[in-house]
Structures are given as structure tokens and as C-alpha cells.
């Protein structure tokens, strides 16, 4: 059984106290809020602090303040459950509510905090293992080793950003407030991250993330989609966060950010630029999905194969845009159905239920093509093994998905 190492737990009641304690104990100390990621990492000896500075007793770091008209300030210590269920967040920043509500499982969302998910450690198949497993492969660059086992010739670590909320906050144009020995500073959330698996945060040692600040939401719509093997608990192996500022049916501003494809959230500005000044037509959505496909370059260091994760970028971006175009939740209305005038199938594995033999979205998951597949009929073809809708998803009609 993996056990926690010995450590001292300190419980400040103010941000100032927390900052002082971090300064007093230096590199030996780490911050902890919900602990849902830190404690398992300590059991695996990925982190070995001798002092933990707990943030749960700091009341000023919890709760949601402000309004949708002036912008919301969310305390970094607010639980993910509270964020996802808050009326203003759910109504006006729905993509963030979705992202927070898809983190891990209900029990861990009750403990885990928004600030913790924003700062969550990067992940890799060679790193997130027991100490004995890592020792058997001579460790890796991120902890105790000298080379990156994903890219042995590389001088950097390629562990993957695994936050659900960070890509959505990036697309929403959020800012974060940091408190440290030199005082407070407010920075764009995009400036918080660095594309390095080890030094993935620009936050200075001893700084405490206290607040996440959302801009006014007037005219904005947002959506978040998450790819994972199971319907709960799993970290994302792909996240797609889309935010659009609409003027009637015309897009005035747009942002698309990809998660779990690099060591930091990866924006797709060229794809977003195609939307500005345009209406959300099927042709435009297809072009934007193609453009968003380019900056995502996942590696073979997390669940599911990286070619499959790459191909699903195009699918998920299209689904998110169709959901925003139709004003419907992205989780229940799939883009592959909507172009052909069909409602989302209640038996589609992407909706979490048993597979329907007639759902075109199965083809993205490698199931056999049905002779009644509406995507064949829309293209005027029989259920051929060369159907372009199968090829668009990168799998032969009769083949098995790459991760199976």
C-alpha cells in the first residue's frame, strides 16, 4: 500500500499568513487546498515536501463575487462543485460550468478547488506511476531522472497539461490574481502557463493564487468538450474550449483553446480568426475545425493513441461550434448529427450509453459501418468501406479504433 510520507501541516487563516509561511519554509513547503492531486502524488513520491501550507481555512479565498454585467471574481479555494453549480456561472459562463463539472468524479469535485485545477500538475504515462515502477525504468526527467522517456533526444519535459478549466478560462479571457512576498499582481491566465512539462507555471516560488477574474459576459457564449476513456474520474486526453461573442447571428469575437495536447493550454488563433464577422454555417464550421486541427500536436504520453487524439480535435471543435450555433449544450447535440438534420442519438457511446448501429459518430470510435448509416445516405453511397466519412475520422469502416 502506498502511504503518505511524514510532513507538517500548517493552517493559516489569511493570505498574508500563507505567503509568510511559504517564505519562511522555502523549497521545503508546498501549498495544498483540496489535495485531490497533491496527496496521491506524494504517495508516489513525485512530490516530497516536509511542510504543507493548507489554504482551506482562508475564507477570503472562497466564493463567487460580482455579476455577469461587471464580471465575476471566483476565489481560488472555491470547490469545483460550487463553481459548476453556481447560477451566474452556469447561466453566463456555461463553458466554465461544464468544464468544472467534468473534472474527475463528484466526490473529488466536492474537495477539489478551482485554483487547484488551474495549477494541477502536468501528467505523463512515464511519470504518473508508483516509485517502484519509475525506478524500474530508471526514472524520467520530470522526477529523479535525466531524460524524457517520451522524446529521449529532447532537452525538455513533454508532460501534458491536464486541467479542464484552464483551456476554458483561457478562451474566456480570464485573469488570475497572485499574492506573494512582493505584493499582489493581476495577470492574464495565458501568462500563467509555460510550455514546459516541469516548469509549467510562471507563478513565482511562494506566490499564492487567490482569485480567478472573469470579464463581463455580454454577448458571449461558451462550450467545453472533453475526451476521456471513461465517463467520470479520468483526466482529459483532449479538451476543446470555445468562446464566441455574438451580435445576432454574427460572430464578433472568438477564441478556441485546446487542452491536453501540450504542456500548456494551446490556443488556435488562426481558426478563431476565421469566425470573426461570419455566421456559423456548416461550411465555415468545417473550415474552422480544419484550422484548429493544425496547432494540436499530442504525443504518445497519455491515454488513447496520439493519432486518434489528434483526429478528434477536428470532431470536437465542430461539435462545440454546432452547439453554440444552435444554442444547445455541446454534450447532447453532436455535430456529426446536426449537418444531416438529426437529433443527437441517445444510444451513442459519446453520450455515455450503448452503441447505436446507426450513429455516424460511432465511426469516429472505430465501430463497423451500418448499411443504414445516414452519413452514407447523405453522400448518396452505399455502406462502402471507402466512405469519405470514415476516412475523415481516420479509420477504415470495418476497422478497430486505434486505442482498443
C-alpha positions, 0 to 999 in steps of 0.5 A: 500500500502506498502511504503518505510520507511524514510532513507538517501541516500548517493552517493559516487563516489569511493570505498574508499568513500563507505567503509568510509561511511559504517564505519562511519554509522555502523549497521545503513547503508546498501549498495544498487546498483540496489535495485531490492531486497533491496527496496521491502524488506524494504517495508516489513520491513525485512530490516530497515536501516536509511542510504543507501550507493548507489554504482551506481555512482562508475564507477570503479565498472562497466564493463567487463575487460580482455579476455577469454585467461587471464580471465575476471574481471566483476565489481560488479555494472555491470547490469545483462543485460550487463553481459548476453549480453556481447560477451566474456561472452556469447561466453566463459562463456555461463553458466554465460550468461544464468544464468544472463539472467534468473534472474527475468524479463528484466526490473529488469535485466536492474537495477539489478547488478551482485554483487547484485545477488551474495549477494541477500538475502536468501528467505523463504515462512515464511519470504518473506511476508508483516509485517502484515502477519509475525506478524500474525504468530508471526514472524520467526527467520530470522526477529523479531522472535525466531524460524524457522517456517520451522524446529521449533526444529532447532537452525538455519535459513533454508532460501534458497539461491536464486541467479542464478549466484552464483551456476554458478560462483561457478562451474566456479571457480570464485573469488570475490574481497572485499574492506573494512576498512582493505584493499582489499582481493581476495577470492574464491566465495565458501568462500563467502557463509555460510550455514546459512539462516541469516548469509549467507555471510562471507563478513565482516560488511562494506566490499564492493564487487567490482569485480567478477574474472573469470579464463581463459576459455580454454577448458571449457564449461558451462550450467545453468538450472533453475526451476521456476513456471513461465517463467520470474520474479520468483526466482529459486526453483532449479538451476543446474550449470555445468562446464566441461573442455574438451580435445576432447571428454574427460572430464578433469575437472568438477564441478556441483553446485546446487542452491536453495536447501540450504542456500548456493550454494551446490556443488556435488563433488562426481558426478563431480568426476565421469566425470573426464577422461570419455566421456559423454555417456548416461550411465555415464550421468545417473550415474552422475545425480544419484550422484548429486541427493544425496547432494540436500536436499530442504525443504518445504520453497519455491515454488513447493513441496520439493519432486518434487524439489528434483526429478528434480535435477536428470532431470536437471543435465542430461539435462545440461550434454546432452547439453554440450555433444552435444554442444547445449544450455541446454534450447532447447535440453532436455535430456529426448529427446536426449537418444531416438534420438529426437529433443527437442519438441517445444510444451513442457511446459519446453520450455515455450509453450503448452503441447505436448501429446507426450513429455516424459518430460511432465511426469516429470510435472505430465501430463497423459501418451500418448499411443504414448509416445516414452519413452514407445516405447523405453522400448518396453511397452505399455502406462502402468501406471507402466512405469519405466519412470514415476516412475523415475520422481516420479509420477504415469502416470495418476497422478497430479504433486505434486505442482498443 
